[in-house]
Amino acid sequence: MSQISDKGLPGWEQTAQRLRQAGIQPTTQRVDIARVLFARHRHLCAEDVLREVTAAGFRVSKATVYNTLGLFARRGLVREVIVEPGRVFYDPNTQPHHHFYNVDTGELIDVPSSECTLQQLPAPPEGTTTEAVDVIIRIRNRETAETHSRAGIAQLVEQRTRNA
């Protein structure tokens, strides 16, 4: 079997072996989801994965996608990146790194760990240990930030005018 299928996805057996190495039973649906997820490095939410799996011609339910992504995260195949309540990305890059999150576009961008240094962390509560540090730097497009700033000032002036 070839390493890359005609759809540009990693091969079935190669992907199944990767799942086995993580202690995951490689069902057809899990392998199909993994093939899409690991085709190239990018950050996908569950809905993106479902859309791409379906577009690739695979049949899978929304519940299966969510359950499989959770399993992959627990087994260390992907990192869950929670950028805000209800907004979770799945990152196939499991090496230590951080992220920029563009609140205007919803894009998540990798930041190498070496480019983000933390001088000091607080001591964890007694009986616990620090497992990991995840930094998400929220960014906004300049034009949008300026518009928000002007809108905020205009809103403040309007409120003060009404209250005067």
MDTraj code that builds the backbone (N, CA, C; nanometers):
import mdtraj as md
import numpy as np

residues = "MET SER GLN ILE SER ASP LYS GLY LEU PRO GLY TRP GLU GLN THR ALA GLN ARG LEU ARG GLN ALA GLY ILE GLN PRO THR THR GLN ARG VAL ASP ILE ALA ARG VAL LEU PHE ALA ARG HIS ARG HIS LEU CYS ALA GLU ASP VAL LEU ARG GLU VAL THR ALA ALA GLY PHE ARG VAL SER LYS ALA THR VAL TYR ASN THR LEU GLY LEU PHE ALA ARG ARG GLY LEU VAL ARG GLU VAL ILE VAL GLU PRO GLY ARG VAL PHE TYR ASP PRO ASN THR GLN PRO HIS HIS HIS PHE TYR ASN VAL ASP THR GLY GLU LEU ILE ASP VAL PRO SER SER GLU CYS THR LEU GLN GLN LEU PRO ALA PRO PRO GLU GLY THR THR THR GLU ALA VAL ASP VAL ILE ILE ARG ILE ARG ASN ARG GLU THR ALA GLU THR HIS SER ARG ALA GLY ILE ALA GLN LEU VAL GLU GLN ARG THR ARG ASN ALA".split()
xyz = np.array([
    [0.0848, -0.1183, 0.0000],
    [0.0000, 0.0000, 0.0000],
    [0.0886, 0.1237, 0.0000],
    [0.0540, 0.2231, -0.0774],
    [0.1378, 0.3428, -0.0872],
    [0.1250, 0.4279, 0.0381],
    [0.2241, 0.5132, 0.0613],
    [0.2239, 0.6007, 0.1777],
    [0.1173, 0.7089, 0.1666],
    [0.0911, 0.7567, 0.0473],
    [-0.0082, 0.8618, 0.0272],
    [-0.1101, 0.8113, -0.0738],
    [-0.2366, 0.8222, -0.0394],
    [-0.3405, 0.7771, -0.1317],
    [-0.3578, 0.8795, -0.2429],
    [-0.4441, 0.8444, -0.3374],
    [-0.4697, 0.9370, -0.4476],
    [-0.5418, 1.0625, -0.4003],
    [-0.5937, 1.0638, -0.2779],
    [-0.6602, 1.1817, -0.2233],
    [-0.5626, 1.2700, -0.1460],
    [-0.4357, 1.2348, -0.1455],
    [-0.3372, 1.3146, -0.0731],
    [-0.3364, 1.2873, 0.0762],
    [-0.3979, 1.1771, 0.1176],
    [-0.4021, 1.1422, 0.2592],
    [-0.2989, 1.0349, 0.2893],
    [-0.2525, 1.0287, 0.4147],
    [-0.1610, 0.9201, 0.4506],
    [-0.2288, 0.7855, 0.4241],
    [-0.1495, 0.6838, 0.3978],
    [-0.2034, 0.5517, 0.3676],
    [-0.2779, 0.4907, 0.4850],
    [-0.3711, 0.4000, 0.4540],
    [-0.4559, 0.3397, 0.5559],
    [-0.3731, 0.2603, 0.6557],
    [-0.2886, 0.1715, 0.6076],
    [-0.2125, 0.0842, 0.6985],
    [-0.1131, 0.1642, 0.7824],
    [-0.0493, 0.2627, 0.7216],
    [0.0435, 0.3499, 0.7954],
    [-0.0303, 0.4191, 0.9106],
    [-0.1495, 0.4682, 0.8831],
    [-0.2283, 0.5378, 0.9846],
    [-0.2771, 0.4401, 1.0910],
    [-0.3214, 0.3225, 1.0499],
    [-0.3659, 0.2208, 1.1459],
    [-0.2523, 0.1831, 1.2406],
    [-0.1317, 0.1718, 1.1877],
    [-0.0156, 0.1390, 1.2712],
    [0.0118, 0.2505, 1.3722],
    [-0.0030, 0.3734, 1.3297],
    [0.0169, 0.4874, 1.4210],
    [-0.0840, 0.4813, 1.5361],
    [-0.2071, 0.4447, 1.5056],
    [-0.3085, 0.4305, 1.6104],
    [-0.2733, 0.3152, 1.7042],
    [-0.2330, 0.2024, 1.6490],
    [-0.1938, 0.0878, 1.7320],
    [-0.0808, 0.1249, 1.8277],
    [0.0170, 0.1998, 1.7775],
    [0.1298, 0.2410, 1.8619],
    [0.0847, 0.3282, 1.9783],
    [-0.0275, 0.3967, 1.9619],
    [-0.0828, 0.4801, 2.0693],
    [-0.1809, 0.4011, 2.1562],
    [-0.1943, 0.2713, 2.1288],
    [-0.2844, 0.1882, 2.2073],
    [-0.4300, 0.2022, 2.1685],
    [-0.4544, 0.2419, 2.0444],
    [-0.5910, 0.2625, 1.9955],
    [-0.6239, 0.1550, 1.8928],
    [-0.7379, 0.0887, 1.9108],
    [-0.7852, -0.0095, 1.8137],
    [-0.8219, 0.0642, 1.6848],
    [-0.7585, 0.0317, 1.5719],
    [-0.7820, 0.1067, 1.4472],
    [-0.9081, 0.0626, 1.3728],
    [-1.0230, 0.1161, 1.4134],
    [-1.1461, 0.0902, 1.3382],
    [-1.1424, 0.1712, 1.2083],
    [-1.2272, 0.1358, 1.1161],
    [-1.2315, 0.2072, 0.9882],
    [-1.2554, 0.3562, 1.0092],
    [-1.3523, 0.3903, 1.0935],
    [-1.3837, 0.5317, 1.1137],
    [-1.2696, 0.6058, 1.1831],
    [-1.2054, 0.5440, 1.2802],
    [-1.0919, 0.6091, 1.3471],
    [-0.9780, 0.6337, 1.2490],
    [-0.9516, 0.5358, 1.1650],
    [-0.8439, 0.5523, 1.0662],
    [-0.8809, 0.6612, 0.9664],
    [-1.0050, 0.6642, 0.9213],
    [-1.0477, 0.7683, 0.8273],
    [-1.0303, 0.9071, 0.8883],
    [-1.0710, 0.9233, 1.0140],
    [-1.0561, 1.0519, 1.0826],
    [-0.9084, 1.0862, 1.0975],
    [-0.8275, 0.9900, 1.1370],
    [-0.6837, 1.0140, 1.1547],
    [-0.6167, 1.0504, 1.0227],
    [-0.6555, 0.9858, 0.9144],
    [-0.5951, 1.0167, 0.7845],
    [-0.6175, 1.1627, 0.7479],
    [-0.7387, 1.2123, 0.7720],
    [-0.7682, 1.3530, 0.7432],
    [-0.6920, 1.4434, 0.8390],
    [-0.6932, 1.4085, 0.9663],
    [-0.6300, 1.4918, 1.0687],
    [-0.4792, 1.5032, 1.0492],
    [-0.4151, 1.3943, 1.0073],
    [-0.2692, 1.3926, 0.9954],
    [-0.2185, 1.4151, 0.8532],
    [-0.3067, 1.4516, 0.7613],
    [-0.2655, 1.4725, 0.6220],
    [-0.1619, 1.5836, 0.6103],
    [-0.1789, 1.6896, 0.6880],
    [-0.0807, 1.7980, 0.6922],
    [-0.1033, 1.8735, 0.8223],
    [-0.0036, 1.9487, 0.8645],
    [-0.0168, 2.0180, 0.9927],
    [-0.1104, 2.1371, 0.9799],
    [-0.2140, 2.1334, 1.0587],
    [-0.3062, 2.2459, 1.0696],
    [-0.3901, 2.2237, 1.1937],
    [-0.4570, 2.3268, 1.2350],
    [-0.5402, 2.3215, 1.3543],
    [-0.6856, 2.3129, 1.3103],
    [-0.7533, 2.2068, 1.3502],
    [-0.8919, 2.1868, 1.3093],
    [-0.9816, 2.1725, 1.4314],
    [-1.1019, 2.2271, 1.4230],
    [-1.2021, 2.2002, 1.5257],
    [-1.2788, 2.0754, 1.4806],
    [-1.3608, 2.0211, 1.5676],
    [-1.4325, 1.8975, 1.5357],
    [-1.5197, 1.9133, 1.4114],
    [-1.5820, 2.0296, 1.3964],
    [-1.6678, 2.0525, 1.2802],
    [-1.5866, 2.0523, 1.1507],
    [-1.4648, 2.1081, 1.1568],
    [-1.3763, 2.1059, 1.0396],
    [-1.3399, 1.9619, 1.0035],
    [-1.3088, 1.8823, 1.1055],
    [-1.2727, 1.7422, 1.0818],
    [-1.3908, 1.6694, 1.0181],
    [-1.5098, 1.6876, 1.0725],
    [-1.6285, 1.6221, 1.0165],
    [-1.6487, 1.6621, 0.8707],
    [-1.6370, 1.7902, 0.8422],
    [-1.6556, 1.8404, 0.7055],
    [-1.5513, 1.7782, 0.6113],
    [-1.4250, 1.7737, 0.6536],
    [-1.3194, 1.7205, 0.5662],
    [-1.3281, 1.5694, 0.5502],
    [-1.3660, 1.4993, 0.6559],
    [-1.3825, 1.3542, 0.6466],
    [-1.4947, 1.3224, 0.5475],
    [-1.6037, 1.3958, 0.5569],
    [-1.7167, 1.3768, 0.4653],
    [-1.6767, 1.4120, 0.3221],
    [-1.6041, 1.5228, 0.3055],
    [-1.5594, 1.5650, 0.1718],
    [-1.4647, 1.4629, 0.1094],
    [-1.3900, 1.3904, 0.1937],
    [-1.2982, 1.2880, 0.1427],
    [-1.3728, 1.1605, 0.1034],
    [-1.5041, 1.1591, 0.1270],
    [-1.5839, 1.0445, 0.0863],
    [-1.6031, 0.9403, 0.1946],
    [-1.5644, 0.9716, 0.3176],
    [-1.5796, 0.8771, 0.4279],
    [-1.7110, 0.9046, 0.5006],
    [-1.7727, 0.7987, 0.5524],
    [-1.8979, 0.8135, 0.6277],
    [-1.8676, 0.8022, 0.7758],
    [-1.9051, 0.9064, 0.8485],
    [-1.8812, 0.9079, 0.9924],
    [-1.9802, 1.0052, 1.0558],
    [-2.0242, 0.9741, 1.1762],
    [-2.1195, 1.0620, 1.2442],
    [-2.0462, 1.1704, 1.3229],
    [-2.1191, 1.2753, 1.3551],
    [-2.0635, 1.3849, 1.4348],
    [-2.0177, 1.3332, 1.5717],
    [-2.0982, 1.2471, 1.6332],
    [-2.0625, 1.1918, 1.7644],
    [-1.9330, 1.1116, 1.7564],
    [-1.9164, 1.0357, 1.6496],
    [-1.7939, 0.9569, 1.6331],
    [-1.6727, 1.0472, 1.6195],
    [-1.6868, 1.1574, 1.5465],
    [-1.5753, 1.2522, 1.5326],
    [-1.5372, 1.3071, 1.6696],
    [-1.6349, 1.3547, 1.7460],
    [-1.6061, 1.4101, 1.8789],
    [-1.5427, 1.3054, 1.9706],
    [-1.5996, 1.1855, 1.9730],
    [-1.5456, 1.0794, 2.0586],
    [-1.4044, 1.0402, 2.0172],
    [-1.3815, 1.0315, 1.8874],
    [-1.2499, 0.9923, 1.8369],
    [-1.1457, 1.0992, 1.8662],
    [-1.1805, 1.2251, 1.8474],
    [-1.0858, 1.3328, 1.8781],
    [-1.0514, 1.3333, 2.0269],
    [-1.1501, 1.3100, 2.1119],
    [-1.1240, 1.3001, 2.2557],
    [-1.0303, 1.1852, 2.2875],
    [-1.0511, 1.0708, 2.2237],
    [-0.9635, 0.9548, 2.2421],
    [-0.8220, 0.9865, 2.1946],
    [-0.8097, 1.0472, 2.0774],
    [-0.6778, 1.0836, 2.0250],
    [-0.6060, 1.1785, 2.1209],
    [-0.6794, 1.2719, 2.1792],
    [-0.6182, 1.3664, 2.2738],
    [-0.5724, 1.2931, 2.4001],
    [-0.6559, 1.2045, 2.4523],
    [-0.6179, 1.1300, 2.5744],
    [-0.4957, 1.0421, 2.5508],
    [-0.4801, 0.9915, 2.4295],
    [-0.3677, 0.9027, 2.3978],
    [-0.2458, 0.9779, 2.3448],
    [-0.2530, 1.1107, 2.3380],
    [-0.1375, 1.1906, 2.3003],
    [-0.1117, 1.2055, 2.1517],
    [-0.2083, 1.1698, 2.0681],
    [-0.1898, 1.1865, 1.9235],
    [-0.2149, 1.3295, 1.8785],
    [-0.2978, 1.4015, 1.9526],
    [-0.3258, 1.5422, 1.9251],
    [-0.3318, 1.6162, 2.0581],
    [-0.3149, 1.7474, 2.0499],
    [-0.3340, 1.8334, 2.1668],
    [-0.4654, 1.9067, 2.1505],
    [-0.5417, 1.9131, 2.2573],
    [-0.6607, 1.9973, 2.2578],
    [-0.6166, 2.1378, 2.2942],
    [-0.6527, 2.2335, 2.2123],
    [-0.6217, 2.3739, 2.2398],
    [-0.7554, 2.4455, 2.2571],
    [-0.7857, 2.4813, 2.3806],
    [-0.9125, 2.5474, 2.4118],
    [-0.8875, 2.6971, 2.4082],
    [-0.9380, 2.7636, 2.3052],
    [-0.9110, 2.9067, 2.2880],
    [-1.0162, 2.9937, 2.3552],
    [-1.1340, 2.9399, 2.3744],
    [-1.2410, 3.0085, 2.4473],
    [-1.3463, 2.9028, 2.4764],
    [-1.4370, 2.9285, 2.5682],
    [-1.5392, 2.8274, 2.5983],
    [-1.6140, 2.7853, 2.4716],
    [-1.6184, 2.6556, 2.4494],
    [-1.6884, 2.6042, 2.3327],
    [-1.6100, 2.6090, 2.2033],
    [-1.4863, 2.6547, 2.2070],
    [-1.4030, 2.6633, 2.0849],
    [-1.2740, 2.5865, 2.1107],
    [-1.2670, 2.4643, 2.0578],
    [-1.1536, 2.3755, 2.0791],
    [-1.0933, 2.3382, 1.9447],
    [-0.9623, 2.3521, 1.9353],
    [-0.8888, 2.3064, 1.8178],
    [-0.8141, 2.1787, 1.8540],
    [-0.7892, 2.0958, 1.7536],
    [-0.7092, 1.9748, 1.7709],
    [-0.5826, 1.9933, 1.6896],
    [-0.4699, 1.9852, 1.7591],
    [-0.3394, 2.0150, 1.7006],
    [-0.2582, 1.8865, 1.6919],
    [-0.2253, 1.8400, 1.5700],
    [-0.1449, 1.7187, 1.5571],
    [0.0012, 1.7373, 1.5985],
    [0.0445, 1.8618, 1.6204],
    [0.1798, 1.8882, 1.6694],
    [0.1766, 1.8775, 1.8213],
    [0.2257, 1.7664, 1.8735],
    [0.2203, 1.7430, 2.0179],
    [0.3478, 1.7856, 2.0897],
    [0.4428, 1.8414, 2.0161],
    [0.5646, 1.8924, 2.0790],
    [0.5319, 2.0209, 2.1545],
    [0.6080, 2.0533, 2.2600],
    [0.5800, 2.1766, 2.3348],
    [0.5886, 2.3000, 2.2443],
    [0.4823, 2.3770, 2.2416],
    [0.4779, 2.5028, 2.1680],
    [0.3551, 2.5798, 2.2139],
    [0.3448, 2.7034, 2.1707],
    [0.2352, 2.7906, 2.2104],
    [0.1611, 2.8372, 2.0856],
    [0.0644, 2.9281, 2.1027],
    [-0.0182, 2.9690, 1.9894],
    [-0.0556, 3.1164, 1.9935],
    [-0.0708, 3.1721, 1.8739],
    [-0.1435, 3.2965, 1.8537],
    [-0.2848, 3.2537, 1.8153],
    [-0.3851, 3.3223, 1.8678],
    [-0.5233, 3.2991, 1.8266],
    [-0.5799, 3.4309, 1.7775],
    [-0.6125, 3.4365, 1.6482],
    [-0.6680, 3.5580, 1.5893],
    [-0.8184, 3.5587, 1.6151],
    [-0.8623, 3.6482, 1.7030],
    [-1.0038, 3.6524, 1.7404],
    [-1.0923, 3.7005, 1.6256],
    [-1.0342, 3.7692, 1.5281],
    [-1.1115, 3.8159, 1.4125],
    [-1.1346, 3.7055, 1.3103],
    [-1.0325, 3.6246, 1.2853],
    [-1.0420, 3.5228, 1.1805],
    [-1.0647, 3.3823, 1.2348],
    [-1.0387, 3.3616, 1.3638],
    [-1.0500, 3.2284, 1.4215],
    [-0.9302, 3.1406, 1.3917],
    [-0.8246, 3.1986, 1.3359],
    [-0.7058, 3.1216, 1.2988],
    [-0.6163, 3.0988, 1.4199],
    [-0.5607, 2.9789, 1.4296],
    [-0.4659, 2.9427, 1.5341],
    [-0.3306, 2.9218, 1.4677],
    [-0.2269, 2.9886, 1.5193],
    [-0.0940, 2.9876, 1.4576],
    [0.0069, 2.9409, 1.5614],
    [0.0940, 2.8484, 1.5229],
    [0.1967, 2.7987, 1.6146],
    [0.2991, 2.9051, 1.6492],
    [0.3446, 2.9021, 1.7737],
    [0.4550, 2.9849, 1.8219],
    [0.5547, 2.8881, 1.8855],
    [0.6770, 2.8792, 1.8331],
    [0.7751, 2.7892, 1.8940],
    [0.7984, 2.8243, 2.0410],
    [0.8179, 2.7230, 2.1233],
    [0.8427, 2.7452, 2.2664],
    [0.9591, 2.8391, 2.2893],
    [1.0594, 2.8310, 2.2033],
    [1.1793, 2.9137, 2.2199],
    [1.1505, 3.0622, 2.2020],
    [1.0383, 3.0966, 2.1377],
    [1.0046, 3.2372, 2.1151],
    [0.9165, 3.2959, 2.2247],
    [0.8824, 3.2159, 2.3226],
    [0.7950, 3.2620, 2.4302],
    [0.8538, 3.2122, 2.5615],
    [0.9213, 3.3012, 2.6314],
    [0.9845, 3.2591, 2.7561],
    [0.9070, 3.3130, 2.8758],
    [0.8928, 3.2292, 2.9741],
    [0.8274, 3.2671, 3.0985],
    [0.9355, 3.2770, 3.2053],
    [0.9402, 3.3890, 3.2717],
    [1.0455, 3.4114, 3.3705],
    [1.0234, 3.3312, 3.4975],
    [0.8988, 3.3249, 3.5418],
    [0.8737, 3.2568, 3.6681],
    [0.7284, 3.2120, 3.6732],
    [0.7083, 3.0928, 3.7224],
    [0.5737, 3.0419, 3.7442],
    [0.5486, 3.0347, 3.8944],
    [0.4264, 3.0533, 3.9365],
    [0.3980, 3.0373, 4.0792],
    [0.4108, 2.8903, 4.1184],
    [0.4416, 2.8670, 4.2437],
    [0.4486, 2.7295, 4.2928],
    [0.3077, 2.6705, 4.2884],
    [0.2949, 2.5481, 4.2416],
    [0.1612, 2.4874, 4.2386],
    [0.1128, 2.4588, 4.3808],
    [-0.0171, 2.4463, 4.3980],
    [-0.0699, 2.4155, 4.5312],
    [-0.0090, 2.2870, 4.5872],
    [-0.0059, 2.2789, 4.7169],
    [0.0539, 2.1635, 4.7842],
    [-0.0117, 2.0344, 4.7356],
    [0.0721, 1.9349, 4.7122],
    [0.0234, 1.8052, 4.6676],
    [0.0025, 1.7948, 4.5178],
    [0.0400, 1.9006, 4.4432],
    [0.0253, 1.8972, 4.2973],
    [0.1583, 1.9303, 4.2320],
    [0.1656, 1.9058, 4.1030],
    [0.2842, 1.9392, 4.0251],
    [0.2394, 1.9981, 3.8914],
    [0.3197, 2.0848, 3.8355],
    [0.2871, 2.1446, 3.7063],
    [0.3044, 2.0395, 3.5973],
    [0.2020, 2.0196, 3.5182],
    [0.2066, 1.9228, 3.4089],
    [0.2519, 1.9877, 3.2793],
    [0.1994, 2.1069, 3.2506],
    [0.2324, 2.1752, 3.1258],
    [0.1923, 2.3214, 3.1377],
    [0.2495, 2.4024, 3.0513],
    [0.2118, 2.5430, 3.0419],
    [0.1748, 2.5682, 2.8964],
    [0.0527, 2.6111, 2.8751],
    [0.0046, 2.6423, 2.7410],
    [-0.0234, 2.7911, 2.7344],
    [0.0421, 2.8596, 2.6416],
    [0.0224, 3.0030, 2.6255],
    [-0.0551, 3.0263, 2.4965],
    [-0.1652, 3.0989, 2.5080],
    [-0.2427, 3.1398, 2.3910],
    [-0.2425, 3.2918, 2.3906],
    [-0.1815, 3.3487, 2.2877],
    [-0.1735, 3.4937, 2.2738],
    [-0.2841, 3.5354, 2.1780],
    [-0.3825, 3.6063, 2.2296],
    [-0.4942, 3.6497, 2.1459],
    [-0.4540, 3.7749, 2.0698],
    [-0.4750, 3.7692, 1.9394],
    [-0.4408, 3.8826, 1.8539],
    [-0.5653, 3.9255, 1.7779],
    [-0.5582, 4.0448, 1.7226],
    [-0.6682, 4.1004, 1.6442],
    [-0.6056, 4.1698, 1.5242],
    [-0.6721, 4.1670, 1.4110],
    [-0.6244, 4.2395, 1.2938],
    [-0.6227, 4.3882, 1.3257],
    [-0.5197, 4.4595, 1.2808],
    [-0.5054, 4.6016, 1.3143],
    [-0.6283, 4.6835, 1.2781],
    [-0.6805, 4.6627, 1.1569],
    [-0.7966, 4.7401, 1.1133],
    [-0.9149, 4.7169, 1.2062],
    [-0.9351, 4.5938, 1.2455],
    [-1.0460, 4.5605, 1.3344],
    [-1.0236, 4.6191, 1.4724],
    [-0.9006, 4.6124, 1.5212],
    [-0.8690, 4.6667, 1.6531],
    [-0.8956, 4.8166, 1.6560],
    [-0.8567, 4.8869, 1.5495],
    [-0.8800, 5.0314, 1.5427],
    [-1.0294, 5.0613, 1.5370],
    [-1.1036, 4.9821, 1.4616],
    [-1.2484, 5.0004, 1.4520],
    [-1.3137, 4.9762, 1.5875],
    [-1.2708, 4.8700, 1.6572],
    [-1.3251, 4.8410, 1.7898],
    [-1.2930, 4.9541, 1.8863],
    [-1.1729, 5.0068, 1.8766],
    [-1.1321, 5.1158, 1.9648],
    [-1.2192, 5.2387, 1.9403],
    [-1.2378, 5.2754, 1.8128],
    [-1.3215, 5.3914, 1.7795],
    [-1.4663, 5.3679, 1.8212],
    [-1.5153, 5.2475, 1.7985],
    [-1.6534, 5.2153, 1.8361],
    [-1.6700, 5.2225, 1.9871],
    [-1.5699, 5.1765, 2.0600],
    [-1.5752, 5.1820, 2.2058],
    [-1.5771, 5.3246, 2.2563],
    [-1.4971, 5.4111, 2.1965],
    [-1.4938, 5.5527, 2.2354],
    [-1.6277, 5.6179, 2.2020],
    [-1.6806, 5.5906, 2.0830],
    [-1.8094, 5.6481, 2.0425],
    [-1.9205, 5.6018, 2.1361],
    [-1.9173, 5.4758, 2.1746],
    [-2.0184, 5.4228, 2.2658],
    [-2.0078, 5.4887, 2.4029],
    [-1.8868, 5.5091, 2.4507],
    [-1.8644, 5.5747, 2.5791],
    [-1.9160, 5.7183, 2.5756],
    [-1.8872, 5.7913, 2.4682],
    [-1.9340, 5.9297, 2.4534],
    [-2.0864, 5.9320, 2.4509],
    [-2.1462, 5.8379, 2.3779],
    [-2.2924, 5.8318, 2.3689],
    [-2.3545, 5.8048, 2.5059],
    [-2.2956, 5.7136, 2.5830],
    [-2.3470, 5.6839, 2.7165],
    [-2.3369, 5.8055, 2.8074],
    [-2.2251, 5.8744, 2.8010],
    [-2.2065, 5.9924, 2.8863],
    [-2.3028, 6.1039, 2.8468],
    [-2.3299, 6.1162, 2.7159],
    [-2.4230, 6.2186, 2.6680],
    [-2.5637, 6.1882, 2.7193],
    [-2.6039, 6.0621, 2.7156],
    [-2.7365, 6.0234, 2.7645],
    [-2.7482, 6.0439, 2.9154],
    [-2.6394, 6.0185, 2.9868],
    [-2.6413, 6.0297, 3.1328],
    [-2.6272, 6.1730, 3.1816],
    [-2.5902, 6.2655, 3.0940],
    [-2.5667, 6.4047, 3.1357],
    [-2.6936, 6.4831, 3.1518],
])
top = md.Topology()
chain = top.add_chain()
for i, resn in enumerate(residues, 1):
    res = top.add_residue(resn, chain, resSeq=i)
    for name in ("N", "CA", "C"):
        top.add_atom(name, md.element.get_by_symbol(name[0]), res)
traj = md.Trajectory(xyz[None], top)
